[in-house]
Amino acid sequence: MRPHLVVIGGGITGLSAAWTAARHGAGFSDGCDVTVIEREAEAGGKARTHRNGGWLAEGGPAGFLSGRPAIERIIAEAELTDEVVTANKAAAHRFVYFNSALRRVVPNPVGLVTAGLLDVRGALRLLGEPFVPTRRSGPEESVWDFAARRIGAQAADRLVAPMTLGIYAGDAHQLSLPSAFPRMAALESEHGSLVRGLIAKRGRMATGTLTSFRDGLQTLPRELSRRGRFATQTRRAVRALAHDGARWSVSVEGGPALVADAVVIAVEAWAAAPLLDGVAPPSAAALRQFDYPPVTVVSLGFAPGDASGVPNGFGVLITRGEGLRALGNLWDSQFFPSRSPSGHLLLRAMLGGAVDRDAGTLDDEAAVALVRRELARLYGTVAAPVFSHVVRWPRAIPQYTVGHADRVRAVRDGLRAQPGLFIAGSALDGIAFADAAASGVNAAEDALRWLRTTRS
Ligand SMILES: Cc1cc2nc3c(=O)[nH]c(=O)nc-3n(C[C@H](O)[C@H](O)[C@H](O)COP(=O)(O)OP(=O)(O)OC[C@H]3O[C@@H](n4cnc5c(N)ncnc54)[C@H](O)[C@@H]3O)c2cc1C
């Protein structure tokens, strides 16, 4: 009999898992059946693209970084390479709002002083990084503590804290350095210093180019679901899991339970917890500890010349203490020009996150009004938008706070004894879209390996 794999969750993690299992499950004599169960009306999860006339607004991720093998392999397998778009050169120009002005971030201390981001003392402290003693032991450090120790408090506040907002909508004082930025932690542990590590790795530390699709990022989950040799059932929420000693029973709201030989859980940590209450209570308890602050994404479109103070570039991150509530703005149509009608500007503002949860819960009208008020501070006079779209995520991005690695270990340890039960996703294996895809691929490969072993 063909084995049946059920994947719970139709975000990029679950669809990458299903795609991989359906494609590579052919190792069984007559293949492997794969079913994806998704609660919402369509596949995509946090990848949610909204198209309206000439506007294309992302409600979640803007894209993913190139050079990530798992996602690139899936794109090639799904024959989507021709649909791929990459950000243009404007994406290299990034800004931080500090001391009432937009300041260009450049990768050298002199430039940072010229831009007004650091004073001479702050720049000298940054230059002294290679001479800071290497920390080899001690309690887990927060991102901010690490940055302040290695490059000084000024650079931690004005460069690293905004970057943490931009990636995690997170608080650098709470996030764990080794969990949130493992490559930075490795530079110190392997090379003794960030600067020495960057020099040693020159050319091999490429961060990649922001990549998406002509019709937006949701193209990938949507097309995997459409083209994959598996079934996707939408508008169906999984309520519980149980194992009868031989197979899994997957209870789905308002319908008969599905019977499965293996299960991949690819939902958010808070959504996975109730599924595991009856199966692996310690894993469920650990999953409940993940914090997901709210984020609201406000997309605004402007007619030509109506927001002329917005520079050509990627966007701006906003330091706290400036009296502004947005975490930052992305100038999407500057780096993906086809996201707005010709000559127009599409801008997205992020509200909320771990530093301002209330701003992430404003209703649409209040969120747009707040963003518009702040645009005047950031860019000078800005006319009324000709397009607007708001997406609210009550629980947006998992926070890799201090203790994260222990929580992940507790989740995985608790599932080890469960036959054919696997878990993947951005709470555990990296919060980036490409990490989520890789996590799904790995879970599918583990599930196939397990099915082969137990059925041979
Ligand atoms: C505002 C925002 C901006 C972001 N920006 C970027 C960016 O620029 N670059 C980047 O790389 N990453 C970014 N990310 C992160 C990226 O979006 C995520 O890492 C990725 O989309 C997570 O995919 P996932 O499949 O693991 O989870 P999700 O996309 O959350 O998918 C989980 C799915 O499971 C479903 N589900 C939940 N419970 C059940 C249930 N009981 N039964 C059935 N289905 C269920 C949900 O409906 C959902 O579809 C951003 C995230 C947000 C929120």
PDBQT file of the ligand as one rigid body, heavy atoms in Angstrom, charges set to zero:
ROOT
HETATM    1  C1  LIG A 501       5.180  41.080   8.065  1.00  0.00    +0.000 C 
HETATM    2  C2  LIG A 501       6.208  40.033   7.749  1.00  0.00    +0.000 A 
HETATM    3  C3  LIG A 501       7.296  40.364   6.967  1.00  0.00    +0.000 A 
HETATM    4  C4  LIG A 501       8.263  39.404   6.667  1.00  0.00    +0.000 A 
HETATM    5  N1  LIG A 501       9.305  39.759   5.862  1.00  0.00    +0.000 NA
HETATM    6  C5  LIG A 501      10.192  38.815   5.465  1.00  0.00    +0.000 A 
HETATM    7  C6  LIG A 501      11.177  39.122   4.465  1.00  0.00    +0.000 A 
HETATM    8  O1  LIG A 501      11.216  40.237   3.932  1.00  0.00    +0.000 OA
HETATM    9  N2  LIG A 501      12.045  38.145   4.126  1.00  0.00    +0.000 N 
HETATM   10  C7  LIG A 501      11.979  36.896   4.642  1.00  0.00    +0.000 A 
HETATM   11  O2  LIG A 501      12.807  36.053   4.278  1.00  0.00    +0.000 OA
HETATM   12  N3  LIG A 501      11.037  36.562   5.573  1.00  0.00    +0.000 NA
HETATM   13  C8  LIG A 501      10.150  37.490   5.973  1.00  0.00    +0.000 A 
HETATM   14  N4  LIG A 501       9.160  37.157   6.865  1.00  0.00    +0.000 N 
HETATM   15  C9  LIG A 501       9.120  35.787   7.421  1.00  0.00    +0.000 C 
HETATM   16  C10 LIG A 501       8.460  34.786   6.441  1.00  0.00    +0.000 C 
HETATM   17  O3  LIG A 501       7.266  35.308   5.991  1.00  0.00    +0.000 OA
HETATM   18  C11 LIG A 501       8.213  33.479   7.159  1.00  0.00    +0.000 C 
HETATM   19  O4  LIG A 501       9.409  32.920   7.661  1.00  0.00    +0.000 OA
HETATM   20  C12 LIG A 501       7.577  32.384   6.306  1.00  0.00    +0.000 C 
HETATM   21  O5  LIG A 501       6.607  32.878   5.450  1.00  0.00    +0.000 OA
HETATM   22  C13 LIG A 501       7.040  31.319   7.246  1.00  0.00    +0.000 C 
HETATM   23  O6  LIG A 501       6.465  30.282   6.513  1.00  0.00    +0.000 OA
HETATM   24  P1  LIG A 501       5.800  29.042   7.262  1.00  0.00    +0.000 P 
HETATM   25  O7  LIG A 501       5.240  28.182   6.196  1.00  0.00    +0.000 OA
HETATM   26  O8  LIG A 501       6.774  28.434   8.196  1.00  0.00    +0.000 OA
HETATM   27  O9  LIG A 501       4.655  29.643   8.178  1.00  0.00    +0.000 OA
HETATM   28  P2  LIG A 501       3.322  30.392   7.771  1.00  0.00    +0.000 P 
HETATM   29  O10 LIG A 501       3.507  31.173   6.526  1.00  0.00    +0.000 OA
HETATM   30  O11 LIG A 501       2.878  31.086   9.001  1.00  0.00    +0.000 OA
HETATM   31  O12 LIG A 501       2.315  29.202   7.405  1.00  0.00    +0.000 OA
HETATM   32  C14 LIG A 501       1.672  28.426   8.371  1.00  0.00    +0.000 C 
HETATM   33  C15 LIG A 501       0.361  27.985   7.778  1.00  0.00    +0.000 C 
HETATM   34  O13 LIG A 501      -0.260  27.044   8.646  1.00  0.00    +0.000 OA
HETATM   35  C16 LIG A 501      -1.657  27.287   8.616  1.00  0.00    +0.000 C 
HETATM   36  N5  LIG A 501      -2.244  26.707   9.839  1.00  0.00    +0.000 N 
HETATM   37  C17 LIG A 501      -2.076  27.117  11.127  1.00  0.00    +0.000 A 
HETATM   38  N6  LIG A 501      -2.742  26.307  11.971  1.00  0.00    +0.000 NA
HETATM   39  C18 LIG A 501      -3.353  25.363  11.201  1.00  0.00    +0.000 A 
HETATM   40  C19 LIG A 501      -4.189  24.250  11.493  1.00  0.00    +0.000 A 
HETATM   41  N7  LIG A 501      -4.530  23.943  12.752  1.00  0.00    +0.000 N 
HETATM   42  N8  LIG A 501      -4.647  23.491  10.462  1.00  0.00    +0.000 NA
HETATM   43  C20 LIG A 501      -4.306  23.782   9.180  1.00  0.00    +0.000 A 
HETATM   44  N9  LIG A 501      -3.518  24.847   8.856  1.00  0.00    +0.000 NA
HETATM   45  C21 LIG A 501      -3.053  25.620   9.841  1.00  0.00    +0.000 A 
HETATM   46  C22 LIG A 501      -1.763  28.789   8.557  1.00  0.00    +0.000 C 
HETATM   47  O14 LIG A 501      -3.035  29.206   8.093  1.00  0.00    +0.000 OA
HETATM   48  C23 LIG A 501      -0.625  29.131   7.593  1.00  0.00    +0.000 C 
HETATM   49  O15 LIG A 501      -1.067  29.162   6.262  1.00  0.00    +0.000 OA
HETATM   50  C24 LIG A 501       8.160  38.088   7.190  1.00  0.00    +0.000 A 
HETATM   51  C25 LIG A 501       7.060  37.759   7.978  1.00  0.00    +0.000 A 
HETATM   52  C26 LIG A 501       6.082  38.707   8.248  1.00  0.00    +0.000 A 
HETATM   53  C27 LIG A 501       4.898  38.333   9.088  1.00  0.00    +0.000 C 
ENDROOT
TORSDOF 0
